[in-house]
Amino acid sequence: MDQGEFDRHVNHILTHGYTVLTDMLSVEECDKTCSALERLAAERARGGFECLFNKDLVFERIYQLPTYLRLIRHFLGADAILSGMHGSRIEPGSGGGGLHADGELTGYLRPRSQATADRGKRITSHVMSLNTIFCLSEFTQSNGATQVVAGSHEVETLDIPETAVERAKIIDAPKGSTIVFNTNLWHGSSKNESAEFRYALLVPWRRCWQRGEYEMARVVKDDVLERAGEQGPAIFGIDALAPYLERWQWDRDRGKPLSEFAHLHRA
């Protein structure tokens, strides 16, 4: 991707709240990923569709895409942290559950986190976190594709904008595309009126100093972290772990005690 195209994606996120990156995954990669989701579907009620990077090699490809990471880091910093990786499998007749903005678990929409001094407003001056949707199926007007309310990421109030439902538009996206959007954006799945399942991966990112959906540094398996290479510690927030010892005893790069204090390590 050249600089001009990259800038267009950046500006679309700033103006509309989202953009679509095409050709992030090949058709073959999408099909393999769908097969992995099908295998995990039986375990869905017990977390089969959560933290997918730990469950099949095919999911590790997601955070190794240079153009994708470049866009994430442009908004969230070079030390942006993966916040989750979830499977989405909408069956025929399902979907269309309404619109929402992200942040109820760990962000500004969490009721207990809303301070009186906030006056019912959310942060819109900066992009605090991004969500991304990998389209493992083609996203169409009739198969449960994501719908968004363009520009709603700039609305300061916590309540859904009055005209959001009328303004919501379904995003058409080719198989292998990735939708990247500001988590302030009001969005939701549309109803799957087709005869086929609609598959996707939901992959949120946050700034390194924000609380995530999981403590990734503790969730990620050792072999998965090793295969992530030199970028792994940043992606999984190893160096963002808060010390549980005094700073002089702590190796921030490794997210654990210095070697001479290894006996104080907590599993």
Backbone as JSON, one array per atom type, in Angstrom:
{
  "sequence": "MDQGEFDRHVNHILTHGYTVLTDMLSVEECDKTCSALERLAAERARGGFECLFNKDLVFERIYQLPTYLRLIRHFLGADAILSGMHGSRIEPGSGGGGLHADGELTGYLRPRSQATADRGKRITSHVMSLNTIFCLSEFTQSNGATQVVAGSHEVETLDIPETAVERAKIIDAPKGSTIVFNTNLWHGSSKNESAEFRYALLVPWRRCWQRGEYEMARVVKDDVLERAGEQGPAIFGIDALAPYLERWQWDRDRGKPLSEFAHLHRA",
  "N": [[0.85, -1.19, 0.0], [0.66, 2.14, -0.97], [1.68, 5.48, 0.15], [-0.3, 7.38, -0.41], [-2.71, 5.87, -0.62], [-2.78, 4.78, 1.93], [-3.11, 7.12, 3.46], [-5.67, 7.82, 2.64], [-7.22, 5.84, 3.83], [-6.74, 6.44, 6.51], [-7.89, 9.01, 6.69], [-10.54, 8.37, 6.14], [-11.28, 6.9, 8.37], [-11.01, 8.91, 10.3], [-12.95, 10.73, 9.44], [-15.37, 9.3, 8.85], [-15.37, 7.24, 10.65], [-14.68, 4.62, 10.14], [-13.04, 2.2, 7.99], [-12.35, 0.15, 5.08], [-10.18, -2.4, 4.5], [-8.99, -4.1, 1.8], [-8.25, -7.44, 0.58], [-6.75, -8.55, 2.7], [-6.63, -11.14, 3.66], [-6.2, -14.21, 1.9], [-8.43, -16.08, -0.27], [-8.11, -18.79, 0.21], [-6.95, -18.73, 2.79], [-9.08, -17.66, 4.22], [-10.97, -19.72, 3.94], [-9.68, -21.81, 5.31], [-9.65, -20.72, 7.85], [-12.37, -20.52, 8.4], [-12.96, -23.24, 8.5], [-11.56, -23.94, 10.79], [-13.04, -22.52, 12.69], [-15.47, -23.86, 12.48], [-14.73, -26.32, 13.54], [-14.33, -25.57, 16.16], [-16.8, -24.78, 16.94], [-18.48, -26.46, 18.4], [-17.56, -26.18, 20.94], [-18.26, -23.7, 21.69], [-19.92, -22.62, 23.73], [-18.33, -22.89, 25.91], [-16.23, -21.11, 25.65], [-15.02, -21.57, 23.17], [-14.84, -19.87, 20.97], [-13.26, -17.79, 21.79], [-10.2, -15.95, 22.4], [-8.71, -16.88, 20.15], [-6.19, -17.08, 18.99], [-4.76, -18.84, 20.51], [-5.68, -21.31, 19.75], [-5.51, -22.38, 17.2], [-3.18, -22.6, 14.57], [-3.81, -21.14, 12.29], [-5.04, -18.78, 13.06], [-3.05, -17.15, 13.96], [-1.99, -15.71, 11.94], [-3.32, -13.31, 11.72], [-2.33, -11.09, 13.29], [0.02, -10.58, 12.0], [0.06, -9.1, 9.74], [1.39, -6.67, 7.79], [0.36, -4.16, 6.65], [-2.08, -3.89, 7.92], [-1.28, -3.8, 10.66], [0.2, -1.47, 10.56], [-1.77, 0.5, 10.19], [-3.3, 0.2, 12.53], [-1.39, 0.92, 14.47], [-0.86, 3.51, 13.74], [-2.95, 4.95, 14.82], [-3.08, 4.09, 17.5], [-0.58, 3.88, 18.56], [2.86, 2.64, 18.62], [3.07, 0.63, 20.44], [0.62, -0.6, 20.61], [-1.89, -2.82, 21.85], [-3.14, -6.08, 21.38], [-6.46, -6.9, 22.11], [-8.23, -8.95, 22.16], [-9.58, -11.86, 20.46], [-12.06, -13.03, 18.66], [-14.46, -15.4, 17.45], [-17.0, -15.22, 14.92], [-20.05, -16.36, 13.88], [-22.71, -16.31, 12.12], [-25.8, -17.66, 11.77], [-28.23, -18.59, 9.24], [-31.09, -16.51, 9.32], [-30.49, -15.36, 11.74], [-28.88, -12.68, 13.65], [-28.9, -9.05, 13.33], [-29.28, -7.68, 15.75], [-29.5, -5.06, 16.67], [-28.04, -1.76, 17.3], [-24.88, -0.7, 18.67], [-22.26, 0.81, 20.66], [-18.85, 0.09, 21.31], [-17.39, -0.85, 24.49], [-18.56, -1.55, 26.91], [-17.56, -3.51, 28.6], [-14.89, -2.89, 29.41], [-14.48, -0.22, 28.93], [-15.51, 3.22, 28.42], [-18.26, 2.96, 28.47], [-18.87, 1.28, 30.48], [-20.85, 1.01, 33.23], [-20.01, 1.45, 35.98], [-17.71, 2.81, 35.61], [-18.23, 5.33, 34.8], [-17.84, 8.58, 35.57], [-19.13, 11.23, 37.65], [-18.16, 13.72, 36.97], [-17.73, 13.43, 34.27], [-20.0, 14.1, 32.97], [-21.8, 12.67, 31.39], [-20.5, 12.28, 28.98], [-18.35, 11.01, 26.39], [-14.95, 10.21, 25.38], [-13.91, 11.8, 22.53], [-11.99, 13.19, 21.22], [-9.64, 11.87, 20.67], [-8.59, 8.75, 19.18], [-9.26, 6.09, 21.05], [-9.41, 3.33, 21.08], [-9.59, 0.57, 18.77], [-11.7, -1.49, 16.78], [-11.72, -4.44, 14.83], [-12.86, -6.23, 12.0], [-12.56, -9.21, 10.43], [-13.46, -10.3, 7.38], [-14.45, -13.29, 6.7], [-16.3, -14.48, 5.18], [-17.89, -13.26, 2.22], [-19.17, -10.04, 2.69], [-22.41, -8.96, 2.47], [-25.47, -7.26, 1.49], [-27.42, -8.86, 2.52], [-26.61, -10.96, 4.2], [-26.05, -10.81, 6.95], [-24.05, -8.96, 7.38], [-21.91, -6.37, 8.78], [-23.37, -3.37, 10.0], [-23.1, 0.17, 10.01], [-23.1, 3.45, 11.54], [-22.2, 6.04, 10.0], [-19.92, 8.54, 10.97], [-20.86, 8.68, 13.57], [-19.05, 8.26, 15.55], [-18.13, 10.63, 16.47], [-19.99, 11.7, 18.12], [-20.58, 12.95, 21.28], [-22.19, 12.19, 23.46], [-23.36, 9.46, 25.56], [-25.6, 8.04, 24.91], [-27.43, 6.4, 22.28], [-27.41, 7.96, 19.1], [-30.19, 9.97, 17.96], [-31.07, 9.6, 15.28], [-29.82, 7.3, 14.48], [-30.64, 4.65, 13.77], [-32.04, 5.05, 11.39], [-30.01, 6.02, 9.8], [-28.15, 4.02, 9.59], [-25.99, 1.98, 7.69], [-25.36, -0.88, 5.75], [-22.27, -2.53, 5.35], [-20.75, -3.45, 2.42], [-18.39, -5.87, 1.61], [-15.6, -7.5, 0.2], [-14.73, -11.01, 0.42], [-12.12, -11.78, 2.62], [-11.48, -9.21, 3.26], [-10.9, -6.49, 5.63], [-12.6, -4.77, 8.09], [-12.01, -1.81, 9.69], [-12.54, 0.04, 12.58], [-13.32, 2.88, 14.64], [-13.94, 2.45, 18.05], [-15.88, 4.02, 19.15], [-17.8, 4.25, 17.26], [-21.15, 3.74, 16.32], [-22.61, 0.64, 15.72], [-23.45, -2.65, 14.38], [-24.53, -6.05, 13.81], [-26.25, -6.99, 10.84], [-29.33, -8.62, 9.8], [-29.09, -12.02, 8.9], [-30.22, -13.0, 6.03], [-29.73, -14.87, 4.18], [-29.04, -18.2, 2.88], [-26.81, -19.29, 3.95], [-24.14, -19.68, 6.39], [-22.62, -16.85, 7.96], [-19.33, -15.89, 8.29], [-16.79, -14.52, 10.44], [-14.0, -12.81, 11.97], [-13.52, -11.16, 15.03], [-11.55, -8.65, 16.11], [-10.28, -6.78, 18.47], [-8.35, -3.84, 19.42], [-6.26, -1.94, 21.65], [-4.89, 0.94, 23.41], [-1.69, 0.71, 25.02], [-1.8, 1.32, 27.72], [-4.35, 1.01, 28.55], [-7.03, -0.83, 30.06], [-7.71, -4.11, 29.0], [-9.85, -6.59, 27.37], [-8.91, -9.02, 28.17], [-6.11, -10.12, 30.17], [-3.7, -10.14, 28.28], [-0.95, -10.82, 28.29], [-0.83, -12.83, 30.14], [-2.62, -14.66, 29.22], [-1.84, -15.56, 26.66], [-0.32, -18.36, 25.11], [2.9, -19.87, 25.63], [4.25, -20.91, 23.33], [2.83, -19.71, 21.28], [3.38, -17.0, 21.7], [6.13, -17.07, 21.24], [6.24, -17.71, 18.49], [5.22, -15.38, 17.49], [7.33, -13.7, 17.28], [9.68, -10.94, 17.3], [7.89, -8.87, 17.61], [5.97, -9.83, 19.25], [6.02, -9.4, 22.18], [5.11, -6.71, 22.37], [2.61, -6.78, 21.03], [1.15, -8.54, 22.63], [1.3, -7.3, 25.04], [3.35, -7.66, 26.96], [5.33, -5.96, 28.02], [3.7, -4.13, 29.17], [2.64, -4.99, 31.47], [1.74, -4.41, 34.8], [4.04, -3.97, 37.44], [4.38, -6.34, 40.1], [6.2, -6.27, 42.01], [8.73, -4.18, 43.56], [10.04, -1.51, 41.52], [12.82, -1.68, 41.01], [13.28, -4.33, 41.14], [12.16, -5.44, 38.95], [11.74, -6.64, 35.62], [10.82, -4.94, 33.04], [10.65, -5.29, 30.25], [10.33, -8.02, 29.95], [8.19, -8.53, 31.51], [8.23, -9.64, 34.08], [9.84, -10.7, 37.2], [13.29, -9.6, 37.69], [16.12, -11.67, 36.92], [17.56, -12.34, 39.26], [15.61, -12.25, 41.11], [13.88, -14.23, 40.57], [12.71, -16.16, 42.12], [10.55, -14.96, 43.2], [8.62, -14.94, 41.37], [5.29, -15.01, 40.12], [3.03, -17.38, 39.09]],
  "CA": [[0.0, 0.0, 0.0], [1.47, 3.36, -1.02], [1.33, 6.47, 1.15], [-1.57, 8.01, -0.76], [-3.81, 4.98, -0.25], [-2.79, 4.71, 3.39], [-3.69, 8.37, 3.95], [-7.11, 7.8, 2.38], [-7.82, 5.01, 4.88], [-6.66, 7.22, 7.75], [-8.89, 10.08, 6.62], [-11.88, 7.78, 6.19], [-11.53, 6.6, 9.78], [-11.19, 10.18, 11.01], [-14.18, 11.4, 9.01], [-16.55, 8.43, 8.89], [-15.28, 6.33, 11.79], [-14.31, 3.27, 9.73], [-12.54, 2.01, 6.63], [-12.3, -1.25, 4.67], [-8.93, -2.83, 3.87], [-9.26, -5.29, 0.98], [-7.18, -8.41, 0.32], [-5.92, -8.83, 3.86], [-6.48, -12.59, 3.67], [-6.56, -14.85, 0.64], [-9.62, -16.94, -0.2], [-7.68, -20.03, 0.86], [-6.79, -18.46, 4.23], [-10.44, -17.51, 4.76], [-11.6, -21.04, 4.01], [-9.04, -22.55, 6.39], [-10.08, -20.11, 9.11], [-13.76, -20.95, 8.6], [-12.92, -24.65, 8.91], [-11.14, -23.96, 12.2], [-14.2, -22.08, 13.48], [-16.45, -24.96, 12.5], [-14.24, -27.32, 14.48], [-14.45, -25.03, 17.51], [-18.19, -24.37, 17.2], [-19.07, -27.33, 19.41], [-17.06, -25.72, 22.24], [-18.53, -22.27, 21.76], [-20.5, -22.25, 25.01], [-17.26, -22.92, 26.91], [-15.13, -20.27, 25.22], [-14.38, -22.05, 21.96], [-14.64, -18.79, 20.01], [-12.51, -16.72, 22.44], [-8.73, -16.08, 22.42], [-8.5, -17.87, 19.09], [-4.77, -17.22, 18.68], [-4.27, -19.99, 21.27], [-6.44, -22.52, 19.44], [-5.16, -22.94, 15.89], [-2.13, -21.81, 13.92], [-4.35, -20.27, 11.25], [-5.43, -17.49, 13.63], [-1.86, -16.36, 14.25], [-1.73, -14.89, 10.77], [-4.04, -12.04, 11.82], [-1.51, -9.99, 13.8], [1.29, -10.55, 11.27], [-0.21, -8.42, 8.47], [2.07, -5.37, 7.92], [-0.49, -3.0, 6.37], [-3.07, -3.86, 9.01], [-0.61, -3.32, 11.87], [0.59, -0.07, 10.35], [-2.94, 1.35, 10.41], [-3.61, 0.12, 13.96], [-0.38, 1.66, 15.24], [-0.97, 4.93, 13.41], [-3.93, 5.56, 15.73], [-2.97, 3.66, 18.9], [0.81, 3.87, 18.99], [3.67, 1.49, 18.24], [2.91, -0.43, 21.45], [-0.79, -1.0, 20.69], [-2.03, -4.19, 22.34], [-4.27, -6.91, 21.02], [-7.36, -6.96, 23.26], [-9.04, -10.15, 22.07], [-9.78, -12.42, 19.12], [-13.29, -13.8, 18.81], [-15.1, -15.89, 16.25], [-18.39, -14.83, 14.66], [-20.68, -17.32, 12.96], [-24.14, -15.97, 12.14], [-26.55, -18.63, 10.99], [-29.38, -18.02, 8.52], [-32.2, -16.08, 10.16], [-30.0, -14.7, 12.95], [-28.28, -11.36, 13.46], [-29.82, -7.93, 13.4], [-29.6, -7.44, 17.15], [-29.5, -3.65, 17.03], [-26.8, -1.0, 17.24], [-24.2, -0.43, 19.94], [-20.87, 1.25, 20.61], [-18.08, -0.81, 22.18], [-16.84, -0.27, 25.71], [-19.33, -1.88, 28.1], [-16.79, -4.38, 29.49], [-13.68, -2.27, 29.98], [-14.32, 1.16, 28.49], [-16.3, 4.33, 28.94], [-19.67, 2.59, 28.61], [-19.02, 0.47, 31.69], [-21.57, 1.9, 34.15], [-19.26, 1.8, 37.18], [-16.56, 3.63, 35.24], [-18.69, 6.65, 34.4], [-17.73, 9.52, 36.68], [-20.05, 12.36, 37.63], [-17.49, 14.83, 36.27], [-17.76, 13.2, 32.82], [-21.23, 14.75, 32.5], [-22.45, 11.86, 30.38], [-19.81, 12.39, 27.69], [-17.25, 10.08, 26.15], [-13.79, 10.83, 24.74], [-13.98, 11.8, 21.07], [-10.88, 13.97, 20.67], [-8.61, 10.93, 20.25], [-9.01, 7.36, 19.01], [-8.8, 5.38, 22.24], [-9.3, 1.91, 20.75], [-10.13, 0.2, 17.47], [-12.15, -2.85, 16.58], [-11.53, -4.85, 13.44], [-13.66, -7.39, 11.61], [-12.03, -9.9, 9.26], [-14.59, -10.88, 6.63], [-14.11, -14.62, 6.2], [-17.3, -14.62, 4.11], [-18.21, -11.98, 1.6], [-20.19, -9.28, 3.41], [-23.38, -8.45, 1.51], [-26.64, -6.59, 2.06], [-28.44, -9.8, 3.0], [-26.1, -12.15, 4.91], [-25.63, -10.55, 8.32], [-22.86, -8.11, 7.4], [-21.91, -5.28, 9.76], [-23.92, -2.07, 9.62], [-22.48, 1.25, 10.78], [-23.66, 4.79, 11.44], [-21.03, 6.85, 9.67], [-19.8, 9.81, 11.69], [-21.38, 8.62, 14.95], [-17.91, 8.2, 16.49], [-17.87, 11.98, 16.95], [-21.05, 12.08, 19.04], [-20.02, 12.89, 22.63], [-23.08, 11.6, 24.46], [-23.31, 8.01, 25.68], [-26.82, 7.46, 24.34], [-27.45, 6.23, 20.84], [-27.94, 9.15, 18.42], [-31.62, 9.84, 17.65], [-31.32, 9.14, 13.91], [-28.86, 6.25, 14.17], [-31.25, 3.5, 13.09], [-32.37, 5.45, 10.02], [-28.79, 6.32, 9.07], [-27.28, 2.85, 9.54], [-25.75, 1.42, 6.36], [-24.65, -2.15, 5.73], [-21.02, -2.47, 4.61], [-20.41, -4.52, 1.47], [-16.94, -6.07, 1.64], [-15.2, -8.8, -0.37], [-14.12, -12.02, 1.27], [-10.71, -11.48, 2.85], [-11.33, -7.81, 3.66], [-10.94, -6.19, 7.06], [-13.23, -3.5, 8.46], [-11.34, -1.21, 10.85], [-13.39, 1.15, 13.0], [-13.23, 3.5, 15.96], [-14.92, 1.78, 18.91], [-16.97, 4.96, 19.43], [-18.78, 4.18, 16.17], [-22.33, 2.9, 16.55], [-22.58, -0.41, 14.7], [-24.07, -3.91, 14.78], [-24.74, -6.98, 12.69], [-27.57, -6.98, 10.21], [-29.91, -9.95, 9.8], [-28.65, -12.92, 7.85], [-31.39, -13.48, 5.28], [-29.28, -15.82, 3.18], [-29.15, -19.61, 3.26], [-25.49, -19.72, 4.36], [-23.54, -19.06, 7.56], [-21.7, -15.72, 7.71], [-18.2, -16.04, 9.19], [-15.89, -13.38, 10.62], [-13.21, -12.72, 13.19], [-13.6, -9.86, 15.68], [-10.21, -8.49, 16.68], [-10.14, -5.43, 19.02], [-7.04, -3.36, 19.85], [-6.32, -0.82, 22.58], [-3.6, 1.52, 23.78], [-1.03, -0.2, 25.96], [-2.08, 1.66, 29.12], [-5.76, 0.78, 28.85], [-7.43, -2.18, 30.44], [-8.28, -4.86, 27.89], [-10.84, -7.62, 27.68], [-8.15, -10.07, 28.84], [-4.71, -9.81, 30.44], [-3.12, -10.93, 27.19], [0.36, -11.32, 28.65], [-1.01, -14.04, 30.93], [-3.48, -15.59, 28.48], [-1.17, -16.12, 25.49], [0.52, -19.52, 25.36], [4.32, -19.6, 25.39], [4.64, -21.2, 21.95], [2.2, -18.69, 20.43], [4.18, -15.79, 21.88], [7.42, -17.27, 20.58], [6.04, -17.63, 17.04], [4.92, -13.99, 17.12], [8.61, -13.05, 16.98], [10.11, -9.78, 18.08], [6.76, -7.99, 17.87], [5.07, -10.49, 20.18], [5.88, -8.74, 23.49], [4.28, -5.51, 22.27], [1.25, -7.16, 20.64], [0.47, -9.19, 23.76], [1.37, -6.46, 26.23], [4.28, -8.16, 27.97], [5.99, -4.85, 28.71], [2.68, -3.27, 29.76], [2.21, -5.57, 32.74], [2.09, -3.64, 35.99], [4.89, -4.76, 38.35], [3.87, -6.72, 41.4], [7.32, -6.05, 42.9], [9.25, -2.83, 43.4], [10.56, -1.32, 40.16], [14.21, -2.11, 40.88], [13.28, -5.8, 41.07], [11.26, -5.83, 37.86], [12.18, -6.56, 34.22], [9.62, -4.5, 32.33], [10.61, -5.85, 28.9], [9.9, -9.42, 30.02], [6.97, -8.61, 32.3], [8.43, -10.56, 35.2], [10.96, -10.26, 38.04], [14.65, -9.79, 37.22], [16.56, -13.05, 37.14], [17.96, -12.58, 40.64], [14.4, -12.32, 41.94], [13.0, -15.21, 39.92], [12.0, -16.93, 43.15], [9.35, -14.21, 43.56], [7.7, -14.99, 40.21], [3.95, -15.53, 40.34], [2.55, -18.06, 37.89]],
  "C": [[0.88, 1.24, 0.0], [0.94, 4.39, -0.03], [-0.01, 7.13, 0.87], [-2.77, 7.16, -0.35], [-3.93, 4.86, 1.27], [-3.45, 5.95, 3.97], [-5.2, 8.41, 3.73], [-7.83, 6.95, 3.43], [-7.83, 5.75, 6.21], [-7.75, 8.28, 7.78], [-10.31, 9.54, 6.69], [-12.25, 7.41, 7.62], [-11.79, 7.87, 10.56], [-12.54, 10.81, 10.7], [-15.43, 10.56, 9.24], [-16.53, 7.44, 10.06], [-14.84, 4.92, 11.44], [-13.65, 3.3, 8.35], [-12.52, 0.52, 6.34], [-10.98, -1.51, 3.94], [-9.22, -4.11, 3.09], [-8.02, -6.17, 0.9], [-6.23, -8.59, 1.5], [-5.64, -10.33, 3.98], [-6.85, -13.14, 2.3], [-7.82, -15.69, 0.83], [-9.28, -18.25, 0.51], [-7.53, -19.85, 2.37], [-8.16, -18.31, 4.9], [-11.1, -18.87, 4.94], [-11.0, -21.88, 5.14], [-9.49, -22.03, 7.76], [-11.52, -20.49, 9.42], [-13.82, -22.4, 9.06], [-12.52, -24.78, 10.37], [-12.28, -23.53, 13.11], [-15.26, -23.17, 13.56], [-16.03, -26.03, 13.5], [-14.45, -26.87, 15.92], [-15.89, -24.72, 17.91], [-18.84, -25.2, 18.31], [-18.67, -26.9, 20.82], [-17.4, -24.26, 22.51], [-19.05, -21.83, 23.13], [-19.46, -22.22, 26.13], [-16.01, -22.19, 26.41], [-14.42, -20.69, 23.95], [-14.06, -20.97, 20.94], [-13.88, -17.61, 20.62], [-11.01, -17.01, 22.38], [-8.28, -17.09, 21.37], [-7.04, -18.07, 18.73], [-4.16, -18.41, 19.41], [-4.8, -21.32, 20.76], [-6.19, -23.12, 18.06], [-4.14, -22.01, 15.25], [-2.69, -20.81, 12.91], [-4.7, -18.89, 11.78], [-4.23, -16.58, 13.92], [-1.48, -15.44, 13.1], [-2.26, -13.45, 10.95], [-3.15, -10.89, 12.26], [-0.11, -9.95, 13.17], [1.14, -9.88, 9.91], [0.34, -7.0, 8.55], [1.18, -4.16, 7.7], [-1.52, -2.8, 7.47], [-2.45, -3.29, 10.28], [-0.21, -1.86, 11.75], [-0.57, 0.87, 10.64], [-3.33, 1.35, 11.88], [-2.67, 1.03, 14.75], [-0.38, 3.15, 14.92], [-1.89, 5.64, 14.4], [-3.66, 5.25, 17.2], [-1.54, 3.59, 19.41], [1.52, 2.57, 18.64], [3.53, 0.33, 19.22], [1.44, -0.81, 21.65], [-0.9, -2.48, 21.03], [-3.3, -4.85, 21.8], [-5.15, -7.09, 22.26], [-8.24, -8.21, 23.25], [-9.02, -10.69, 20.65], [-10.94, -13.4, 19.22], [-13.81, -14.27, 17.45], [-16.54, -15.41, 16.15], [-18.94, -15.74, 13.58], [-22.19, -17.1, 13.05], [-24.89, -16.9, 11.21], [-27.71, -17.96, 10.26], [-30.54, -17.7, 9.47], [-31.78, -15.36, 11.43], [-29.37, -13.35, 12.61], [-29.32, -10.26, 13.59], [-30.23, -7.58, 14.81], [-29.59, -5.99, 17.58], [-28.11, -3.04, 16.98], [-26.2, -0.8, 18.63], [-22.84, 0.21, 19.64], [-20.11, 0.39, 21.6], [-17.62, -0.09, 23.44], [-17.59, -0.63, 26.98], [-18.55, -2.74, 29.09], [-15.65, -3.65, 30.18], [-13.54, -0.79, 29.65], [-15.29, 2.14, 29.12], [-17.78, 4.02, 29.09], [-19.92, 1.68, 29.81], [-19.65, 1.35, 32.77], [-20.75, 2.36, 35.36], [-18.08, 2.72, 36.88], [-16.94, 5.05, 34.85], [-18.7, 7.59, 35.61], [-18.72, 10.67, 36.53], [-19.46, 13.52, 36.82], [-17.47, 14.65, 34.76], [-18.98, 13.84, 32.17], [-21.87, 13.99, 31.32], [-21.79, 11.92, 29.01], [-18.67, 11.38, 27.6], [-16.12, 10.81, 25.43], [-13.9, 10.7, 23.23], [-12.81, 12.54, 20.42], [-9.77, 13.09, 20.12], [-9.23, 9.55, 20.03], [-8.42, 6.57, 20.18], [-8.61, 3.88, 21.96], [-9.96, 1.67, 19.39], [-10.67, -1.23, 17.54], [-11.96, -3.19, 15.12], [-12.3, -6.13, 13.18], [-13.05, -7.98, 10.34], [-13.18, -10.66, 8.6], [-14.17, -12.21, 6.02], [-15.11, -15.08, 5.15], [-17.39, -13.27, 3.41], [-19.31, -11.3, 2.42], [-21.11, -8.62, 2.39], [-24.54, -7.8, 2.25], [-27.61, -7.56, 2.72], [-27.91, -10.96, 3.83], [-25.56, -11.87, 6.31], [-24.37, -9.72, 8.43], [-23.02, -6.99, 8.43], [-22.55, -4.03, 9.18], [-23.34, -1.01, 10.54], [-23.26, 2.54, 10.58], [-22.49, 5.73, 11.24], [-21.06, 8.18, 10.4], [-20.23, 9.77, 13.14], [-20.27, 8.51, 16.0], [-17.61, 9.57, 17.09], [-18.94, 12.48, 17.92], [-20.55, 11.89, 20.47], [-20.88, 12.14, 23.63], [-23.02, 10.07, 24.42], [-24.5, 7.33, 25.03], [-26.72, 7.35, 22.82], [-28.03, 7.48, 20.17], [-29.38, 8.91, 17.94], [-31.88, 9.25, 16.27], [-30.44, 7.96, 13.51], [-29.47, 5.11, 13.36], [-31.55, 3.83, 11.63], [-31.12, 5.63, 9.17], [-27.88, 5.11, 8.9], [-27.2, 2.27, 8.13], [-24.94, 0.13, 6.48], [-23.4, -2.02, 4.85], [-20.89, -3.69, 3.7], [-18.89, -4.66, 1.45], [-16.61, -7.44, 1.06], [-14.65, -9.74, 0.69], [-12.63, -11.73, 1.41], [-10.44, -10.04, 3.24], [-11.34, -7.67, 5.17], [-11.57, -4.82, 7.27], [-12.54, -3.02, 9.73], [-12.17, -0.02, 11.29], [-13.09, 1.61, 14.42], [-14.3, 2.86, 16.84], [-16.04, 2.72, 19.36], [-18.1, 4.84, 18.4], [-19.95, 3.26, 16.54], [-22.45, 1.92, 15.38], [-23.32, -1.65, 15.22], [-24.2, -4.82, 13.57], [-26.13, -6.77, 12.12], [-28.1, -8.43, 10.2], [-29.4, -10.77, 8.62], [-29.88, -13.53, 7.18], [-31.0, -14.45, 4.18], [-29.45, -17.25, 3.69], [-27.83, -20.16, 3.79], [-25.07, -19.05, 5.67], [-22.67, -17.88, 7.11], [-20.6, -15.77, 8.75], [-17.34, -14.78, 9.25], [-15.05, -13.59, 11.87], [-13.33, -11.3, 13.73], [-12.32, -9.68, 16.48], [-10.03, -7.05, 17.18], [-8.7, -5.14, 19.45], [-7.23, -2.17, 20.78], [-4.94, -0.21, 22.76], [-3.01, 0.71, 24.93], [-1.39, 0.08, 27.41], [-3.55, 1.52, 29.47], [-6.01, -0.66, 29.26], [-8.09, -2.87, 29.26], [-9.33, -5.85, 28.32], [-10.19, -8.78, 28.45], [-6.78, -9.5, 29.21], [-3.9, -10.67, 29.48], [-1.77, -11.55, 27.55], [0.28, -12.62, 29.44], [-1.83, -15.1, 30.19], [-2.71, -16.29, 27.37], [-0.27, -17.3, 25.9], [1.96, -19.22, 24.96], [4.72, -19.82, 23.94], [4.04, -20.2, 20.98], [2.99, -17.38, 20.49], [5.51, -15.91, 21.16], [7.3, -17.15, 19.07], [5.71, -16.22, 16.58], [6.18, -13.17, 16.89], [8.86, -11.82, 17.84], [8.98, -8.81, 18.38], [5.79, -8.56, 18.91], [4.9, -9.79, 21.52], [5.03, -7.48, 23.46], [2.83, -5.88, 21.98], [0.48, -7.75, 21.81], [0.7, -8.47, 25.09], [2.29, -6.95, 27.33], [4.89, -7.0, 28.76], [5.0, -3.85, 29.3], [2.16, -3.82, 31.09], [2.64, -4.69, 33.91], [2.94, -4.51, 36.93], [4.16, -5.14, 39.63], [5.0, -6.75, 42.43], [7.74, -4.59, 42.78], [9.99, -2.71, 42.07], [11.99, -1.82, 39.99], [14.36, -3.63, 40.81], [12.61, -6.33, 39.8], [11.9, -5.64, 36.49], [10.96, -6.21, 33.37], [9.52, -5.1, 30.93], [10.07, -7.27, 28.88], [8.63, -9.59, 30.83], [7.06, -9.58, 33.46], [9.61, -10.08, 36.04], [12.3, -10.44, 37.33], [15.14, -11.17, 37.63], [16.95, -13.33, 38.59], [16.78, -12.63, 41.6], [13.38, -13.3, 41.36], [12.2, -16.02, 40.92], [10.71, -16.23, 43.6], [8.31, -14.21, 42.43], [6.36, -15.61, 40.59], [3.42, -16.15, 39.05], [1.21, -17.5, 37.46]]
}
